[in-house]
Amino acid sequence: MAGPSAPQGSGVTGVIVDPRFCVSYPVEMAIVRKVMKLKGGNFVITDVNGNMMFKVKDPLFGLHDKRILLDSSGAQVLTLREKIMSMHSRWQVLRGGSKQQGDLLYTVKKTSMVQLIRTKLEVFLSHNKEEKTCDFRVRGNWSESSCVVYAGESDTIVAQMQKNDTWQSTLWGKDNYTVTAYPNVDYAFIASLIVILHDINCSSSLPILDMGTSLLLN
């Protein structure tokens, strides 16, 4: 099976996870994060009608170094694995439920160990073995609850997230976010980056309770 394609500029990334997740129009993802959840939570990704498209779950309760992205049928799309003993926070994303390095699609890591305000991540596709130049960059400012995904070292934005709070969401203890994946950007890839960004941010701060998330896609 062919590996992920390299960025092509003008907001185009090509297929990284699967062709069915790469479309010619923008994909808007509305994220609702439950601030307080007493048991292990899942990311649930639905369409505008509430139909589930993906969900991300922990294989075991409380296990935070591995997550599985499932499609609506329950089939495994991606495995997200954190390398515990790495110098920087480093995640490997593999095809389906695989544990084999031959199925590695991309690697995500922090640019430095200490990041006080803005979380900075670099993404390397599987063919970029030397990792001298990243294929994507993620810049997340959690004090402002926003992040931007760039193609390589360029200023080309392929996806971005911002917070949209309402009094209703504050009342019910929820955070609301909107993520836009630009045309021809693999939105399963973008969803996985948001999951990893959140986990890295949580591991860099004080311990918090697990969260549940739903994503609305149109």
ChimeraX commands (.cxc) that place a marker at each C-alpha (Angstrom):
marker #1 position 0.00,0.00,0.00 radius 0.5
marker #1 position 1.35,3.41,-0.94 radius 0.5
marker #1 position 2.52,5.72,1.85 radius 0.5
marker #1 position 1.32,9.26,2.50 radius 0.5
marker #1 position 2.02,11.96,-0.08 radius 0.5
marker #1 position 4.10,15.05,0.58 radius 0.5
marker #1 position 2.58,18.56,0.84 radius 0.5
marker #1 position 1.82,20.10,-2.54 radius 0.5
marker #1 position 1.37,23.75,-1.54 radius 0.5
marker #1 position -1.67,26.05,-1.68 radius 0.5
marker #1 position -3.21,24.24,1.28 radius 0.5
marker #1 position -3.07,20.87,-0.50 radius 0.5
marker #1 position -1.65,17.94,1.44 radius 0.5
marker #1 position -2.99,15.04,-0.59 radius 0.5
marker #1 position -3.93,11.69,0.91 radius 0.5
marker #1 position -2.19,10.86,4.17 radius 0.5
marker #1 position -4.56,8.49,5.97 radius 0.5
marker #1 position -7.09,7.41,3.32 radius 0.5
marker #1 position -8.57,8.90,0.11 radius 0.5
marker #1 position -12.08,8.94,1.62 radius 0.5
marker #1 position -10.93,11.55,4.16 radius 0.5
marker #1 position -9.46,13.90,1.54 radius 0.5
marker #1 position -12.11,16.02,-0.21 radius 0.5
marker #1 position -12.10,19.07,-2.49 radius 0.5
marker #1 position -14.00,21.35,-0.08 radius 0.5
marker #1 position -13.35,22.67,3.45 radius 0.5
marker #1 position -14.39,20.46,6.35 radius 0.5
marker #1 position -15.63,22.26,9.45 radius 0.5
marker #1 position -15.21,20.35,12.71 radius 0.5
marker #1 position -17.02,21.62,15.81 radius 0.5
marker #1 position -15.44,20.25,18.98 radius 0.5
marker #1 position -17.17,20.03,22.35 radius 0.5
marker #1 position -14.91,19.11,25.27 radius 0.5
marker #1 position -16.44,18.12,28.58 radius 0.5
marker #1 position -14.41,19.90,31.24 radius 0.5
marker #1 position -15.23,17.42,34.02 radius 0.5
marker #1 position -15.65,13.69,33.32 radius 0.5
marker #1 position -15.24,11.10,36.03 radius 0.5
marker #1 position -14.43,8.12,33.83 radius 0.5
marker #1 position -12.35,7.48,30.72 radius 0.5
marker #1 position -13.65,9.60,27.86 radius 0.5
marker #1 position -13.65,9.17,24.09 radius 0.5
marker #1 position -13.40,11.56,21.17 radius 0.5
marker #1 position -16.56,11.06,19.09 radius 0.5
marker #1 position -16.68,12.54,15.59 radius 0.5
marker #1 position -20.06,12.96,13.93 radius 0.5
marker #1 position -21.54,14.59,10.88 radius 0.5
marker #1 position -23.99,17.53,11.04 radius 0.5
marker #1 position -26.86,15.14,11.66 radius 0.5
marker #1 position -25.15,13.54,14.63 radius 0.5
marker #1 position -24.15,10.40,12.76 radius 0.5
marker #1 position -20.87,9.00,14.04 radius 0.5
marker #1 position -17.96,9.08,11.59 radius 0.5
marker #1 position -15.02,8.40,13.93 radius 0.5
marker #1 position -14.31,7.86,17.56 radius 0.5
marker #1 position -11.01,7.77,19.43 radius 0.5
marker #1 position -10.73,5.48,22.41 radius 0.5
marker #1 position -8.16,4.17,24.83 radius 0.5
marker #1 position -7.65,0.41,24.49 radius 0.5
marker #1 position -7.49,0.17,28.29 radius 0.5
marker #1 position -8.96,2.41,30.98 radius 0.5
marker #1 position -6.42,5.05,32.02 radius 0.5
marker #1 position -3.90,4.15,29.32 radius 0.5
marker #1 position -2.83,7.48,27.82 radius 0.5
marker #1 position 0.13,6.44,25.66 radius 0.5
marker #1 position -2.03,4.72,23.02 radius 0.5
marker #1 position -5.26,5.67,21.27 radius 0.5
marker #1 position -7.18,4.04,18.42 radius 0.5
marker #1 position -9.14,5.99,15.78 radius 0.5
marker #1 position -12.18,3.96,14.64 radius 0.5
marker #1 position -14.56,4.66,11.78 radius 0.5
marker #1 position -18.36,4.44,12.01 radius 0.5
marker #1 position -18.30,0.67,11.47 radius 0.5
marker #1 position -15.81,0.17,14.29 radius 0.5
marker #1 position -12.92,-0.59,11.93 radius 0.5
marker #1 position -9.52,0.66,13.08 radius 0.5
marker #1 position -8.27,3.62,11.03 radius 0.5
marker #1 position -5.23,4.82,12.98 radius 0.5
marker #1 position -3.17,3.85,16.00 radius 0.5
marker #1 position -1.64,6.76,17.96 radius 0.5
marker #1 position 1.29,5.65,20.13 radius 0.5
marker #1 position 3.37,7.81,22.46 radius 0.5
marker #1 position 7.05,6.93,22.84 radius 0.5
marker #1 position 7.41,7.20,26.62 radius 0.5
marker #1 position 11.21,7.32,26.84 radius 0.5
marker #1 position 11.81,9.91,24.09 radius 0.5
marker #1 position 13.62,13.20,24.82 radius 0.5
marker #1 position 10.66,15.25,23.54 radius 0.5
marker #1 position 6.99,14.26,23.58 radius 0.5
marker #1 position 6.87,12.03,20.50 radius 0.5
marker #1 position 3.93,10.17,18.97 radius 0.5
marker #1 position 3.91,7.65,16.14 radius 0.5
marker #1 position 0.76,7.22,14.04 radius 0.5
marker #1 position 0.34,3.89,12.29 radius 0.5
marker #1 position -2.19,2.59,9.79 radius 0.5
marker #1 position -5.20,0.75,11.25 radius 0.5
marker #1 position -4.49,-1.16,14.45 radius 0.5
marker #1 position -0.94,-2.03,13.43 radius 0.5
marker #1 position 2.07,-2.10,15.75 radius 0.5
marker #1 position 4.51,-2.65,12.89 radius 0.5
marker #1 position 6.93,0.10,11.86 radius 0.5
marker #1 position 6.23,-0.77,8.23 radius 0.5
marker #1 position 2.75,0.72,8.73 radius 0.5
marker #1 position 4.03,4.01,10.16 radius 0.5
marker #1 position 2.31,6.98,8.46 radius 0.5
marker #1 position 3.76,9.93,10.37 radius 0.5
marker #1 position 5.51,11.02,13.55 radius 0.5
marker #1 position 4.57,14.01,15.73 radius 0.5
marker #1 position 6.95,15.56,18.25 radius 0.5
marker #1 position 7.45,18.71,20.32 radius 0.5
marker #1 position 10.15,21.05,19.04 radius 0.5
marker #1 position 11.58,21.47,22.56 radius 0.5
marker #1 position 11.09,20.03,26.04 radius 0.5
marker #1 position 10.03,23.34,27.64 radius 0.5
marker #1 position 7.10,25.21,26.03 radius 0.5
marker #1 position 5.46,27.63,28.43 radius 0.5
marker #1 position 2.75,29.31,26.33 radius 0.5
marker #1 position 2.61,28.09,22.73 radius 0.5
marker #1 position 2.82,24.38,22.04 radius 0.5
marker #1 position 4.96,23.77,18.95 radius 0.5
marker #1 position 4.84,20.43,17.17 radius 0.5
marker #1 position 6.54,19.11,14.06 radius 0.5
marker #1 position 5.08,16.37,11.86 radius 0.5
marker #1 position 7.24,14.07,9.74 radius 0.5
marker #1 position 5.73,11.75,7.14 radius 0.5
marker #1 position 7.06,8.18,7.12 radius 0.5
marker #1 position 9.35,8.71,4.11 radius 0.5
marker #1 position 11.04,11.67,5.85 radius 0.5
marker #1 position 13.42,9.46,7.82 radius 0.5
marker #1 position 16.16,12.03,8.46 radius 0.5
marker #1 position 13.66,14.54,9.89 radius 0.5
marker #1 position 15.82,17.51,8.95 radius 0.5
marker #1 position 12.81,19.50,7.73 radius 0.5
marker #1 position 9.26,18.85,8.92 radius 0.5
marker #1 position 6.35,18.15,6.57 radius 0.5
marker #1 position 3.86,20.02,8.79 radius 0.5
marker #1 position 3.99,22.34,11.79 radius 0.5
marker #1 position 1.40,22.74,14.53 radius 0.5
marker #1 position 1.30,25.89,16.64 radius 0.5
marker #1 position -1.13,25.85,19.57 radius 0.5
marker #1 position -1.75,28.74,21.96 radius 0.5
marker #1 position -3.75,27.18,24.79 radius 0.5
marker #1 position -4.14,30.45,26.69 radius 0.5
marker #1 position -6.19,31.58,23.69 radius 0.5
marker #1 position -7.47,28.05,22.88 radius 0.5
marker #1 position -6.35,28.20,19.25 radius 0.5
marker #1 position -3.99,26.32,16.97 radius 0.5
marker #1 position -2.85,26.44,13.35 radius 0.5
marker #1 position -1.45,23.65,11.16 radius 0.5
marker #1 position 1.03,24.73,8.47 radius 0.5
marker #1 position 2.47,22.87,5.47 radius 0.5
marker #1 position 6.18,22.37,6.10 radius 0.5
marker #1 position 8.21,25.45,6.98 radius 0.5
marker #1 position 5.92,27.65,4.86 radius 0.5
marker #1 position 3.18,30.05,5.93 radius 0.5
marker #1 position 0.58,27.94,4.08 radius 0.5
marker #1 position -2.24,27.08,6.50 radius 0.5
marker #1 position -3.89,23.69,6.00 radius 0.5
marker #1 position -6.10,23.70,9.12 radius 0.5
marker #1 position -6.87,25.87,12.13 radius 0.5
marker #1 position -8.81,25.72,15.38 radius 0.5
marker #1 position -10.37,28.38,17.57 radius 0.5
marker #1 position -12.51,28.40,20.70 radius 0.5
marker #1 position -16.19,29.37,20.55 radius 0.5
marker #1 position -17.67,29.57,24.03 radius 0.5
marker #1 position -21.30,30.39,24.76 radius 0.5
marker #1 position -23.03,30.92,28.09 radius 0.5
marker #1 position -24.78,27.60,27.62 radius 0.5
marker #1 position -21.49,25.73,27.21 radius 0.5
marker #1 position -20.01,27.49,30.24 radius 0.5
marker #1 position -23.09,26.59,32.29 radius 0.5
marker #1 position -22.79,22.90,31.37 radius 0.5
marker #1 position -19.00,22.77,31.86 radius 0.5
marker #1 position -18.04,22.38,28.21 radius 0.5
marker #1 position -15.42,23.94,25.93 radius 0.5
marker #1 position -16.46,24.55,22.31 radius 0.5
marker #1 position -13.97,24.63,19.44 radius 0.5
marker #1 position -14.16,24.90,15.67 radius 0.5
marker #1 position -11.57,23.21,13.47 radius 0.5
marker #1 position -11.41,23.94,9.74 radius 0.5
marker #1 position -9.55,21.51,7.48 radius 0.5
marker #1 position -8.92,23.24,4.15 radius 0.5
marker #1 position -9.76,21.71,0.72 radius 0.5
marker #1 position -7.72,18.64,-0.21 radius 0.5
marker #1 position -6.51,18.28,3.38 radius 0.5
marker #1 position -6.92,14.82,4.91 radius 0.5
marker #1 position -9.27,15.60,7.80 radius 0.5
marker #1 position -8.63,12.28,9.59 radius 0.5
marker #1 position -4.99,13.40,9.70 radius 0.5
marker #1 position -6.03,16.79,11.13 radius 0.5
marker #1 position -8.30,15.15,13.73 radius 0.5
marker #1 position -5.41,12.97,14.89 radius 0.5
marker #1 position -3.17,16.04,15.31 radius 0.5
marker #1 position -5.80,17.72,17.51 radius 0.5
marker #1 position -5.98,14.59,19.70 radius 0.5
marker #1 position -2.19,14.47,20.04 radius 0.5
marker #1 position -1.96,18.23,20.66 radius 0.5
marker #1 position -4.48,17.92,23.48 radius 0.5
marker #1 position -2.69,14.97,25.07 radius 0.5
marker #1 position 0.70,16.69,24.89 radius 0.5
marker #1 position -0.80,19.85,26.38 radius 0.5
marker #1 position -2.38,17.87,29.24 radius 0.5
marker #1 position 0.83,15.95,29.96 radius 0.5
marker #1 position 2.71,19.28,30.16 radius 0.5
marker #1 position 0.32,20.74,32.74 radius 0.5
marker #1 position -1.19,19.70,36.06 radius 0.5
marker #1 position -3.05,16.35,36.04 radius 0.5
marker #1 position -6.69,16.67,34.96 radius 0.5
marker #1 position -9.65,14.33,34.67 radius 0.5
marker #1 position -10.24,12.49,31.42 radius 0.5
marker #1 position -12.35,14.25,28.82 radius 0.5
marker #1 position -14.97,13.33,26.27 radius 0.5
marker #1 position -15.13,15.12,22.93 radius 0.5
marker #1 position -17.52,15.24,19.99 radius 0.5
marker #1 position -16.67,16.59,16.57 radius 0.5
marker #1 position -19.29,17.75,14.07 radius 0.5
marker #1 position -18.21,17.62,10.44 radius 0.5
marker #1 position -19.75,19.26,7.39 radius 0.5
marker link #1:1,2 radius 0.2
marker link #1:2,3 radius 0.2
marker link #1:3,4 radius 0.2
marker link #1:4,5 radius 0.2
marker link #1:5,6 radius 0.2
marker link #1:6,7 radius 0.2
marker link #1:7,8 radius 0.2
marker link #1:8,9 radius 0.2
marker link #1:9,10 radius 0.2
marker link #1:10,11 radius 0.2
marker link #1:11,12 radius 0.2
marker link #1:12,13 radius 0.2
marker link #1:13,14 radius 0.2
marker link #1:14,15 radius 0.2
marker link #1:15,16 radius 0.2
marker link #1:16,17 radius 0.2
marker link #1:17,18 radius 0.2
marker link #1:18,19 radius 0.2
marker link #1:19,20 radius 0.2
marker link #1:20,21 radius 0.2
marker link #1:21,22 radius 0.2
marker link #1:22,23 radius 0.2
marker link #1:23,24 radius 0.2
marker link #1:24,25 radius 0.2
marker link #1:25,26 radius 0.2
marker link #1:26,27 radius 0.2
marker link #1:27,28 radius 0.2
marker link #1:28,29 radius 0.2
marker link #1:29,30 radius 0.2
marker link #1:30,31 radius 0.2
marker link #1:31,32 radius 0.2
marker link #1:32,33 radius 0.2
marker link #1:33,34 radius 0.2
marker link #1:34,35 radius 0.2
marker link #1:35,36 radius 0.2
marker link #1:36,37 radius 0.2
marker link #1:37,38 radius 0.2
marker link #1:38,39 radius 0.2
marker link #1:39,40 radius 0.2
marker link #1:40,41 radius 0.2
marker link #1:41,42 radius 0.2
marker link #1:42,43 radius 0.2
marker link #1:43,44 radius 0.2
marker link #1:44,45 radius 0.2
marker link #1:45,46 radius 0.2
marker link #1:46,47 radius 0.2
marker link #1:47,48 radius 0.2
marker link #1:48,49 radius 0.2
marker link #1:49,50 radius 0.2
marker link #1:50,51 radius 0.2
marker link #1:51,52 radius 0.2
marker link #1:52,53 radius 0.2
marker link #1:53,54 radius 0.2
marker link #1:54,55 radius 0.2
marker link #1:55,56 radius 0.2
marker link #1:56,57 radius 0.2
marker link #1:57,58 radius 0.2
marker link #1:58,59 radius 0.2
marker link #1:59,60 radius 0.2
marker link #1:60,61 radius 0.2
marker link #1:61,62 radius 0.2
marker link #1:62,63 radius 0.2
marker link #1:63,64 radius 0.2
marker link #1:64,65 radius 0.2
marker link #1:65,66 radius 0.2
marker link #1:66,67 radius 0.2
marker link #1:67,68 radius 0.2
marker link #1:68,69 radius 0.2
marker link #1:69,70 radius 0.2
marker link #1:70,71 radius 0.2
marker link #1:71,72 radius 0.2
marker link #1:72,73 radius 0.2
marker link #1:73,74 radius 0.2
marker link #1:74,75 radius 0.2
marker link #1:75,76 radius 0.2
marker link #1:76,77 radius 0.2
marker link #1:77,78 radius 0.2
marker link #1:78,79 radius 0.2
marker link #1:79,80 radius 0.2
marker link #1:80,81 radius 0.2
marker link #1:81,82 radius 0.2
marker link #1:82,83 radius 0.2
marker link #1:83,84 radius 0.2
marker link #1:84,85 radius 0.2
marker link #1:85,86 radius 0.2
marker link #1:86,87 radius 0.2
marker link #1:87,88 radius 0.2
marker link #1:88,89 radius 0.2
marker link #1:89,90 radius 0.2
marker link #1:90,91 radius 0.2
marker link #1:91,92 radius 0.2
marker link #1:92,93 radius 0.2
marker link #1:93,94 radius 0.2
marker link #1:94,95 radius 0.2
marker link #1:95,96 radius 0.2
marker link #1:96,97 radius 0.2
marker link #1:97,98 radius 0.2
marker link #1:98,99 radius 0.2
marker link #1:99,100 radius 0.2
marker link #1:100,101 radius 0.2
marker link #1:101,102 radius 0.2
marker link #1:102,103 radius 0.2
marker link #1:103,104 radius 0.2
marker link #1:104,105 radius 0.2
marker link #1:105,106 radius 0.2
marker link #1:106,107 radius 0.2
marker link #1:107,108 radius 0.2
marker link #1:108,109 radius 0.2
marker link #1:109,110 radius 0.2
marker link #1:110,111 radius 0.2
marker link #1:111,112 radius 0.2
marker link #1:112,113 radius 0.2
marker link #1:113,114 radius 0.2
marker link #1:114,115 radius 0.2
marker link #1:115,116 radius 0.2
marker link #1:116,117 radius 0.2
marker link #1:117,118 radius 0.2
marker link #1:118,119 radius 0.2
marker link #1:119,120 radius 0.2
marker link #1:120,121 radius 0.2
marker link #1:121,122 radius 0.2
marker link #1:122,123 radius 0.2
marker link #1:123,124 radius 0.2
marker link #1:124,125 radius 0.2
marker link #1:125,126 radius 0.2
marker link #1:126,127 radius 0.2
marker link #1:127,128 radius 0.2
marker link #1:128,129 radius 0.2
marker link #1:129,130 radius 0.2
marker link #1:130,131 radius 0.2
marker link #1:131,132 radius 0.2
marker link #1:132,133 radius 0.2
marker link #1:133,134 radius 0.2
marker link #1:134,135 radius 0.2
marker link #1:135,136 radius 0.2
marker link #1:136,137 radius 0.2
marker link #1:137,138 radius 0.2
marker link #1:138,139 radius 0.2
marker link #1:139,140 radius 0.2
marker link #1:140,141 radius 0.2
marker link #1:141,142 radius 0.2
marker link #1:142,143 radius 0.2
marker link #1:143,144 radius 0.2
marker link #1:144,145 radius 0.2
marker link #1:145,146 radius 0.2
marker link #1:146,147 radius 0.2
marker link #1:147,148 radius 0.2
marker link #1:148,149 radius 0.2
marker link #1:149,150 radius 0.2
marker link #1:150,151 radius 0.2
marker link #1:151,152 radius 0.2
marker link #1:152,153 radius 0.2
marker link #1:153,154 radius 0.2
marker link #1:154,155 radius 0.2
marker link #1:155,156 radius 0.2
marker link #1:156,157 radius 0.2
marker link #1:157,158 radius 0.2
marker link #1:158,159 radius 0.2
marker link #1:159,160 radius 0.2
marker link #1:160,161 radius 0.2
marker link #1:161,162 radius 0.2
marker link #1:162,163 radius 0.2
marker link #1:163,164 radius 0.2
marker link #1:164,165 radius 0.2
marker link #1:165,166 radius 0.2
marker link #1:166,167 radius 0.2
marker link #1:167,168 radius 0.2
marker link #1:168,169 radius 0.2
marker link #1:169,170 radius 0.2
marker link #1:170,171 radius 0.2
marker link #1:171,172 radius 0.2
marker link #1:172,173 radius 0.2
marker link #1:173,174 radius 0.2
marker link #1:174,175 radius 0.2
marker link #1:175,176 radius 0.2
marker link #1:176,177 radius 0.2
marker link #1:177,178 radius 0.2
marker link #1:178,179 radius 0.2
marker link #1:179,180 radius 0.2
marker link #1:180,181 radius 0.2
marker link #1:181,182 radius 0.2
marker link #1:182,183 radius 0.2
marker link #1:183,184 radius 0.2
marker link #1:184,185 radius 0.2
marker link #1:185,186 radius 0.2
marker link #1:186,187 radius 0.2
marker link #1:187,188 radius 0.2
marker link #1:188,189 radius 0.2
marker link #1:189,190 radius 0.2
marker link #1:190,191 radius 0.2
marker link #1:191,192 radius 0.2
marker link #1:192,193 radius 0.2
marker link #1:193,194 radius 0.2
marker link #1:194,195 radius 0.2
marker link #1:195,196 radius 0.2
marker link #1:196,197 radius 0.2
marker link #1:197,198 radius 0.2
marker link #1:198,199 radius 0.2
marker link #1:199,200 radius 0.2
marker link #1:200,201 radius 0.2
marker link #1:201,202 radius 0.2
marker link #1:202,203 radius 0.2
marker link #1:203,204 radius 0.2
marker link #1:204,205 radius 0.2
marker link #1:205,206 radius 0.2
marker link #1:206,207 radius 0.2
marker link #1:207,208 radius 0.2
marker link #1:208,209 radius 0.2
marker link #1:209,210 radius 0.2
marker link #1:210,211 radius 0.2
marker link #1:211,212 radius 0.2
marker link #1:212,213 radius 0.2
marker link #1:213,214 radius 0.2
marker link #1:214,215 radius 0.2
marker link #1:215,216 radius 0.2
marker link #1:216,217 radius 0.2
marker link #1:217,218 radius 0.2
view
